[in-house]
């Protein structure tokens, strides 16, 4: 499969990592931990290896779940 690189521990200039911006008790950490431990094989099989690289489905699922938790909906 052809996905865009997904590195949650990617370093940036300021701050040094996203962990510096997110408190240890923030709900996004629960979403992250739960979704890191579920099997998403059916979701991965839905992606085609052809064409431009996609964002990783696990990352997109995390964004969607957290957005719904925050009552942020996309059209």
C-alpha positions as a printed NumPy array, in Angstrom:
array([[  0.   ,   0.   ,   0.   ],
       [  1.073,   3.529,  -0.674],
       [  0.648,   5.938,   2.268],
       [  2.172,   9.318,   3.019],
       [  4.702,   9.117,   5.846],
       [  3.064,   9.108,   9.283],
       [  5.375,   9.755,  12.203],
       [  3.583,  10.879,  15.321],
       [  6.905,  11.557,  17.057],
       [  8.129,  13.878,  14.321],
       [ 10.244,  16.707,  15.625],
       [  9.608,  20.303,  14.655],
       [ 11.607,  23.437,  15.315],
       [  9.423,  24.855,  18.128],
       [  8.225,  22.992,  20.19 ],
       [ 10.492,  19.976,  20.018],
       [  7.575,  17.542,  19.793],
       [  3.787,  17.607,  19.921],
       [  3.972,  16.066,  23.397],
       [  5.168,  19.461,  24.616],
       [  1.851,  21.011,  23.529],
       [ -0.534,  18.345,  24.846],
       [ -0.971,  17.817,  28.563],
       [ -0.685,  14.289,  29.905],
       [ -4.358,  14.227,  30.977],
       [ -5.81 ,  15.544,  27.692],
       [ -8.59 ,  13.355,  26.177],
       [ -6.742,  13.151,  22.868],
       [ -4.242,  10.853,  24.574],
       [ -7.027,   8.373,  25.348],
       [ -8.174,   8.425,  21.718],
       [ -4.59 ,   7.89 ,  20.621],
       [ -4.008,   4.948,  22.972],
       [ -7.3  ,   3.22 ,  22.169],
       [ -6.993,   3.57 ,  18.401],
       [ -3.348,   2.471,  18.444],
       [ -4.509,  -0.843,  19.904],
       [ -7.352,  -1.763,  17.571],
       [ -7.038,  -3.775,  14.396],
       [ -7.843,  -1.765,  11.289],
       [ -7.085,  -4.469,   8.721],
       [-10.478,  -4.129,   6.942],
       [ -9.875,  -0.401,   6.65 ],
       [ -6.373,  -0.934,   5.258],
       [ -7.677,  -3.371,   2.635],
       [-10.059,  -0.68 ,   1.35 ],
       [ -7.113,   1.437,   0.167],
       [ -5.602,   1.04 ,  -3.277],
       [ -1.848,   0.807,  -3.823],
       [ -2.227,   2.881,  -6.989],
       [ -2.241,   6.646,  -7.291],
       [ -0.902,   9.295,  -4.956],
       [ -0.021,   8.307,  -1.402],
       [ -2.849,   8.64 ,   1.098],
       [ -2.655,   9.79 ,   4.669],
       [ -2.439,   6.801,   6.969],
       [ -5.944,   5.517,   7.804],
       [ -5.102,   5.166,  11.516],
       [ -4.14 ,   8.844,  11.697],
       [ -7.305,   9.89 ,   9.859],
       [ -9.443,   7.732,  12.162],
       [ -7.862,   9.395,  15.198],
       [ -8.626,  12.835,  13.76 ],
       [-12.238,  11.883,  13.018],
       [-12.908,  10.339,  16.433],
       [-11.389,  13.243,  18.324],
       [-13.226,  15.789,  16.159],
       [-16.543,  14.089,  16.951],
       [-15.652,  14.097,  20.648],
       [-15.151,  17.861,  20.381],
       [-18.409,  18.319,  18.399],
       [-16.445,  19.393,  15.335],
       [-18.094,  18.012,  12.204],
       [-16.952,  18.22 ,   8.622],
       [-19.26 ,  18.756,   5.696]])
